[in-house]
Amino acid sequence: MAQQFLHRARVRLVEHIDGPLLFITLALMATGLTTVYSATYDANSRLLAQAVNMAVGLCVMWTVAQLPPQKLMRFGVPLYVLGIILLLLVFLVGVRVNGATRWLSLGFTRIQPSELLKVAVPLMLAWYFHKHEAVLKLRHYVVACLLLLLPFALIAKQPDLGTAILVGAAGFYVIFFAGLPWQVIAGLGAAAAGAAPFVWTMLHDYQRKRILTLIDPTSDPLGAGYHIIQSTIAIGSGGSFGKGWLAGTQTHLEFIPERHTDFIFAVYSEERGLLGNGILLLLYLLLIGRGLMIAANASTLFARVMAGSVTLSLFTYVFVNVGMVSGILPVVGVPLPFMSYGGTAIVTLSVCIGILMSIQTHRMLVRK
């Protein structure tokens, strides 16, 4: 009897866990922990905090994976409404840090409501398209764009361009996978290009400076160009095989700014070199490939667009972070998935992996 109970408990524990996704995620987390330790070797409290963040993330991932896609779909509207309310509260009673108002104080901690929208927006849009699947017309795509534009504008106004880009990308991917006509995409692209001069005038001074610095970092080597210059030096100094774990001079002499968060890829590159970069990017490629496979095999419109959006959002995280650290994109606050230090990002990304697991494993159960 006891053996049967233990067997059922073990089955229950792994029933809705996708093996390939779990293996890749654990590999990235382990790599991230060792890199965070190297980046913060004199602050072991951060290593412990990151380990706790990852443990919480795995619990959240398991919990979300247990929920069938039909139940996940029900969270779309309430999470979206809650997120918009919290974003509005940020403007009224938000905490201002380093010139940006992005946080709400709960007394014992602070929360960043914009992180919730990374999941709430694609859930809301996926629910909306699933509801109107049988009669999708151009007006439904217009409504979806408006639902996306509202949180994007509120987040960009904080200002938090990095998070706004991630939320906007996640929402656009849902609209794209829902069947947005190519003619509309081309029209939107042309409109965006035409609006570029007006967008430029709306950017904050520091945002315009980041873009200009991308063209010539040496124009302000001790100011706006410092981040790019030091990160590219660290990446290049790693060579083919790296300097070795805990042996990065740019890291331990503290030349790399934000080395445990946004610029952790520079720390990793200096220590592991080109070979290590190849392995890390291969892990991300496998993660994205698995997600796209799950999206292709999804059994409903909601599951397909949600899996596709989550997967391409992960790609956007990696592309933007590696691009800015390498000096080919402007510097924006985008973490490297499961590598950068930070609890909110770890939990958000774990929710994304849990959604993919839910879509994959519940699809298999339905077919059986």
KOLGULO-403100 format. One record per residue (C-alpha): residue number from 1; residue in one letter; z, y, x. Coordinates in nm, 3 decimals. Layout:
residues N
   num   residu        c3        c2        c1
   NUM        a         Z         Y         X
...
//
This chain:
residues 368
   num   residu        c3        c2        c1
     1        m     0.000     0.000     0.000
     2        a     0.094     0.238     0.278
     3        q    -0.223     0.147     0.466
     4        q    -0.436     0.224     0.160
     5        f    -0.262     0.560     0.120
     6        l    -0.323     0.648     0.486
     7        h    -0.685     0.537     0.457
     8        r    -0.739     0.755     0.151
     9        a    -0.570     1.047     0.326
    10        r    -0.799     1.009     0.628
    11        v    -1.105     0.987     0.403
    12        r    -0.991     1.292     0.209
    13        l    -0.936     1.483     0.532
    14        v    -1.292     1.439     0.661
    15        e    -1.481     1.382     0.335
    16        h    -1.633     1.730     0.320
    17        i    -1.652     1.800     0.692
    18        d    -1.997     1.804     0.849
    19        g    -1.969     1.636     1.188
    20        p    -2.240     1.828     1.379
    21        l    -2.115     2.165     1.255
    22        l    -1.755     2.079     1.342
    23        f    -1.847     1.959     1.692
    24        i    -2.050     2.271     1.772
    25        t    -1.782     2.502     1.632
    26        l    -1.506     2.331     1.834
    27        a    -1.720     2.349     2.149
    28        l    -1.771     2.724     2.097
    29        m    -1.402     2.777     2.024
    30        a    -1.298     2.590     2.339
    31        t    -1.543     2.794     2.546
    32        g    -1.417     3.111     2.383
    33        l    -1.052     3.030     2.460
    34        t    -1.119     2.971     2.829
    35        t    -1.319     3.293     2.850
    36        v    -1.054     3.497     2.667
    37        y    -0.795     3.359     2.909
    38        s    -1.005     3.472     3.204
    39        a    -1.064     3.815     3.049
    40        t    -0.692     3.863     2.969
    41        y    -0.529     3.655     3.243
    42        d    -0.244     3.907     3.270
    43        a    -0.176     3.905     2.894
    44        n    -0.107     3.547     2.786
    45        s     0.005     3.672     2.446
    46        r    -0.360     3.735     2.360
    47        l    -0.453     3.379     2.450
    48        l    -0.180     3.247     2.222
    49        a    -0.282     3.486     1.945
    50        q    -0.646     3.375     1.976
    51        a    -0.540     3.009     1.963
    52        v    -0.347     3.085     1.642
    53        n    -0.651     3.272     1.505
    54        m    -0.869     2.969     1.569
    55        a    -0.616     2.731     1.412
    56        v    -0.607     2.951     1.102
    57        g    -0.987     2.965     1.106
    58        l    -1.015     2.585     1.113
    59        c    -0.774     2.560     0.817
    60        v    -0.978     2.818     0.625
    61        m    -1.299     2.633     0.716
    62        w    -1.157     2.303     0.586
    63        t    -1.034     2.468     0.264
    64        v    -1.369     2.634     0.188
    65        a    -1.554     2.309     0.265
    66        q    -1.358     2.132    -0.010
    67        l    -1.489     2.370    -0.277
    68        p    -1.818     2.268    -0.444
    69        p    -2.093     2.534    -0.434
    70        q    -2.051     2.582    -0.810
    71        k    -1.692     2.697    -0.755
    72        l    -1.786     2.910    -0.456
    73        m    -2.039     3.088    -0.676
    74        r    -1.761     3.202    -0.911
    75        f    -1.599     3.404    -0.632
    76        g    -1.909     3.623    -0.591
    77        v    -1.843     3.891    -0.855
    78        p    -1.463     3.928    -0.812
    79        l    -1.485     3.939    -0.431
    80        y    -1.764     4.197    -0.445
    81        v    -1.573     4.419    -0.690
    82        l    -1.253     4.384    -0.485
    83        g    -1.441     4.471    -0.167
    84        i    -1.592     4.787    -0.319
    85        i    -1.250     4.897    -0.448
    86        l    -1.095     4.844    -0.105
    87        l    -1.376     5.039     0.063
    88        l    -1.313     5.329    -0.174
    89        l    -0.940     5.310    -0.096
    90        v    -1.024     5.338     0.274
    91        f    -1.165     5.686     0.209
    92        l    -0.855     5.784     0.014
    93        v    -0.564     5.633     0.210
    94        g    -0.731     5.465     0.508
    95        v    -0.591     5.461     0.861
    96        r    -0.791     5.666     1.113
    97        v    -0.823     5.515     1.463
    98        n    -1.045     5.650     1.744
    99        g    -1.227     5.884     1.509
   100        a    -1.313     5.616     1.248
   101        t    -1.143     5.538     0.918
   102        r    -1.194     5.165     0.866
   103        w    -0.850     5.015     0.800
   104        l    -0.591     4.993     0.524
   105        s    -0.225     4.968     0.616
   106        l    -0.015     4.704     0.439
   107        g     0.302     4.803     0.621
   108        f     0.337     4.487     0.829
   109        t    -0.030     4.476     0.931
   110        r    -0.368     4.643     0.889
   111        i    -0.677     4.499     0.723
   112        q    -1.043     4.595     0.757
   113        p    -1.197     4.566     0.407
   114        s    -1.553     4.579     0.541
   115        e    -1.504     4.228     0.685
   116        l    -1.463     4.093     0.331
   117        l    -1.807     4.227     0.239
   118        k    -1.973     4.008     0.505
   119        v    -1.903     3.715     0.272
   120        a    -1.873     3.892    -0.064
   121        v    -2.219     4.057    -0.055
   122        p    -2.423     3.737     0.003
   123        l    -2.207     3.550    -0.250
   124        m    -2.265     3.822    -0.510
   125        l    -2.639     3.838    -0.452
   126        a    -2.674     3.458    -0.445
   127        w    -2.487     3.439    -0.777
   128        y    -2.710     3.712    -0.922
   129        f    -3.035     3.538    -0.825
   130        h    -2.906     3.200    -0.942
   131        k    -2.820     3.353    -1.281
   132        h    -3.172     3.494    -1.323
   133        e    -3.357     3.213    -1.147
   134        a    -3.579     3.127    -1.443
   135        v    -3.699     3.485    -1.505
   136        l    -3.701     3.651    -1.162
   137        k    -3.906     3.970    -1.166
   138        l    -3.941     4.276    -0.946
   139        r    -3.661     4.457    -1.129
   140        h    -3.414     4.187    -1.026
   141        y    -3.494     4.250    -0.660
   142        v    -3.448     4.625    -0.717
   143        v    -3.103     4.563    -0.869
   144        a    -3.016     4.334    -0.578
   145        c    -3.116     4.606    -0.331
   146        l    -2.890     4.855    -0.510
   147        l    -2.601     4.607    -0.503
   148        l    -2.656     4.579    -0.128
   149        l    -2.704     4.951    -0.064
   150        l    -2.367     5.050    -0.211
   151        p    -2.140     4.862     0.035
   152        f    -2.382     4.930     0.322
   153        a    -2.357     5.307     0.264
   154        l    -1.978     5.299     0.225
   155        i    -1.931     5.106     0.550
   156        a    -2.180     5.317     0.746
   157        k    -1.995     5.629     0.627
   158        q    -1.663     5.516     0.784
   159        p    -1.847     5.512     1.035
   160        d    -1.894     5.145     1.132
   161        l    -2.261     5.092     1.205
   162        g    -2.212     4.744     1.354
   163        t    -2.045     4.600     1.043
   164        a    -2.288     4.786     0.817
   165        i    -2.578     4.619     1.000
   166        l    -2.420     4.273     0.958
   167        v    -2.349     4.327     0.587
   168        g    -2.697     4.468     0.531
   169        a    -2.858     4.177     0.717
   170        a    -2.658     3.916     0.522
   171        g    -2.763     4.072     0.192
   172        f    -3.126     4.111     0.295
   173        y    -3.144     3.744     0.396
   174        v    -3.033     3.643     0.045
   175        i    -3.301     3.865    -0.111
   176        f    -3.560     3.725     0.131
   177        f    -3.476     3.359     0.062
   178        a    -3.477     3.432    -0.313
   179        g    -3.851     3.491    -0.286
   180        l    -3.898     3.860    -0.211
   181        p    -4.279     3.912    -0.199
   182        w    -4.427     3.987     0.142
   183        q    -4.598     4.296     0.001
   184        v    -4.257     4.440    -0.087
   185        i    -4.122     4.353     0.258
   186        a    -4.416     4.532     0.420
   187        g    -4.362     4.832     0.193
   188        l    -3.991     4.845     0.279
   189        g    -4.077     4.823     0.648
   190        a    -4.320     5.113     0.619
   191        a    -4.065     5.315     0.421
   192        a    -3.798     5.247     0.684
   193        a    -4.032     5.362     0.960
   194        g    -4.114     5.678     0.768
   195        a    -3.747     5.749     0.703
   196        a    -3.650     5.704     1.070
   197        p    -3.658     6.078     1.152
   198        f    -3.429     6.153     0.857
   199        v    -3.192     5.869     0.952
   200        w    -3.178     6.008     1.305
   201        t    -3.048     6.341     1.177
   202        m    -2.779     6.159     0.974
   203        l    -2.642     5.966     1.271
   204        h    -2.321     6.077     1.437
   205        d    -2.348     6.234     1.782
   206        y    -2.201     5.930     1.955
   207        q    -2.448     5.700     1.775
   208        r    -2.747     5.909     1.884
   209        k    -2.608     5.915     2.237
   210        r    -2.584     5.536     2.243
   211        i    -2.950     5.503     2.150
   212        l    -3.062     5.759     2.408
   213        t    -2.842     5.595     2.672
   214        l    -3.016     5.264     2.606
   215        i    -3.338     5.417     2.739
   216        d    -3.171     5.550     3.055
   217        p    -2.809     5.437     3.110
   218        t    -2.793     5.622     3.442
   219        s    -2.822     5.955     3.262
   220        d    -2.449     5.928     3.185
   221        p    -2.312     5.657     3.418
   222        l    -1.946     5.745     3.365
   223        g    -1.976     5.812     2.993
   224        a    -2.202     5.657     2.732
   225        g    -2.394     5.453     2.991
   226        y    -2.086     5.301     3.152
   227        h    -2.062     5.001     2.919
   228        i    -2.425     4.896     2.965
   229        i    -2.428     4.952     3.342
   230        q    -2.113     4.749     3.408
   231        s    -2.206     4.465     3.174
   232        t    -2.554     4.425     3.323
   233        i    -2.404     4.428     3.675
   234        a    -2.165     4.149     3.572
   235        i    -2.442     3.941     3.415
   236        g    -2.670     3.980     3.717
   237        s    -2.394     3.909     3.970
   238        g    -2.332     3.569     3.812
   239        g    -2.656     3.437     3.958
   240        s    -2.774     3.087     3.871
   241        f    -2.440     2.904     3.866
   242        g    -2.183     3.182     3.834
   243        k    -1.885     3.281     4.048
   244        g    -1.656     3.025     3.889
   245        w    -1.384     3.037     3.625
   246        l    -1.128     3.313     3.693
   247        a    -1.337     3.430     3.990
   248        g    -1.535     3.713     3.830
   249        t    -1.487     4.029     4.032
   250        q    -1.628     4.268     3.771
   251        t    -1.390     4.114     3.518
   252        h    -1.071     4.102     3.721
   253        l    -1.121     4.440     3.880
   254        e    -1.149     4.568     3.522
   255        f    -1.493     4.724     3.549
   256        i    -1.610     4.558     3.225
   257        p    -1.491     4.753     2.918
   258        e    -1.372     4.570     2.606
   259        r    -1.410     4.252     2.811
   260        h    -1.214     4.027     2.572
   261        t    -1.390     4.149     2.254
   262        d    -1.742     4.291     2.226
   263        f    -1.834     4.241     2.595
   264        i    -1.697     3.892     2.644
   265        f    -2.050     3.763     2.706
   266        a    -2.055     3.965     3.030
   267        v    -1.733     3.792     3.141
   268        y    -1.877     3.451     3.060
   269        s    -2.209     3.528     3.232
   270        e    -2.043     3.644     3.553
   271        e    -1.835     3.327     3.578
   272        r    -2.082     3.066     3.448
   273        g    -2.415     3.216     3.554
   274        l    -2.760     3.144     3.416
   275        l    -2.683     2.774     3.369
   276        g    -2.375     2.849     3.162
   277        n    -2.568     3.102     2.955
   278        g    -2.830     2.840     2.881
   279        i    -2.565     2.595     2.761
   280        l    -2.395     2.858     2.545
   281        l    -2.721     2.972     2.387
   282        l    -2.814     2.607     2.328
   283        l    -2.491     2.561     2.130
   284        y    -2.578     2.863     1.917
   285        l    -2.934     2.732     1.873
   286        l    -2.799     2.397     1.754
   287        l    -2.562     2.573     1.514
   288        i    -2.843     2.783     1.367
   289        g    -3.079     2.484     1.352
   290        r    -2.818     2.278     1.164
   291        g    -2.763     2.564     0.919
   292        l    -3.135     2.602     0.849
   293        m    -3.161     2.226     0.796
   294        i    -2.880     2.246     0.540
   295        a    -3.056     2.537     0.368
   296        a    -3.386     2.347     0.354
   297        n    -3.218     2.044     0.193
   298        a    -3.004     2.241    -0.054
   299        s    -3.029     2.126    -0.415
   300        t    -2.993     2.461    -0.599
   301        l    -3.119     2.817    -0.555
   302        f    -2.764     2.943    -0.495
   303        a    -2.701     2.684    -0.226
   304        r    -3.036     2.747    -0.057
   305        v    -3.014     3.126    -0.038
   306        m    -2.645     3.116     0.055
   307        a    -2.696     2.865     0.337
   308        g    -2.998     3.057     0.463
   309        s    -2.813     3.389     0.457
   310        v    -2.505     3.252     0.633
   311        t    -2.717     3.088     0.903
   312        l    -2.932     3.392     0.978
   313        s    -2.620     3.610     0.972
   314        l    -2.481     3.393     1.255
   315        f    -2.811     3.445     1.437
   316        t    -2.776     3.822     1.387
   317        y    -2.424     3.816     1.536
   318        v    -2.550     3.638     1.848
   319        f    -2.872     3.837     1.885
   320        v    -2.709     4.178     1.847
   321        n    -2.409     4.102     2.070
   322        v    -2.608     3.943     2.353
   323        g    -2.873     4.213     2.319
   324        m    -2.628     4.503     2.351
   325        v    -2.437     4.343     2.640
   326        s    -2.768     4.275     2.818
   327        g    -2.884     4.633     2.771
   328        i    -3.176     4.570     2.534
   329        l    -3.001     4.698     2.219
   330        p    -2.769     4.996     2.156
   331        v    -2.395     4.930     2.184
   332        v    -2.245     4.851     1.842
   333        g    -1.924     4.678     1.748
   334        v    -2.047     4.322     1.686
   335        p    -1.842     4.024     1.813
   336        l    -1.987     3.710     1.970
   337        p    -1.918     3.424     1.723
   338        f    -1.610     3.216     1.814
   339        m    -1.602     3.376     2.160
   340        s    -1.478     3.732     2.107
   341        y    -1.106     3.794     2.058
   342        g    -1.006     3.889     1.706
   343        g    -0.853     3.721     1.404
   344        t    -1.056     3.883     1.126
   345        a    -1.390     3.788     1.281
   346        i    -1.275     3.430     1.347
   347        v    -1.167     3.385     0.984
   348        t    -1.488     3.540     0.848
   349        l    -1.705     3.317     1.066
   350        s    -1.496     3.012     0.972
   351        v    -1.558     3.088     0.605
   352        c    -1.932     3.091     0.682
   353        i    -1.914     2.748     0.849
   354        g    -1.704     2.617     0.560
   355        i    -1.969     2.734     0.313
   356        l    -2.237     2.545     0.506
   357        m    -2.020     2.232     0.509
   358        s    -1.958     2.261     0.136
   359        i    -2.329     2.289     0.060
   360        q    -2.417     1.994     0.285
   361        t    -2.144     1.746     0.191
   362        h    -2.144     1.812    -0.184
   363        r    -2.521     1.774    -0.189
   364        m    -2.479     1.430    -0.032
   365        l    -2.220     1.334    -0.292
   366        v    -2.447     1.441    -0.577
   367        r    -2.734     1.227    -0.444
   368        k    -2.509     0.922    -0.420
//
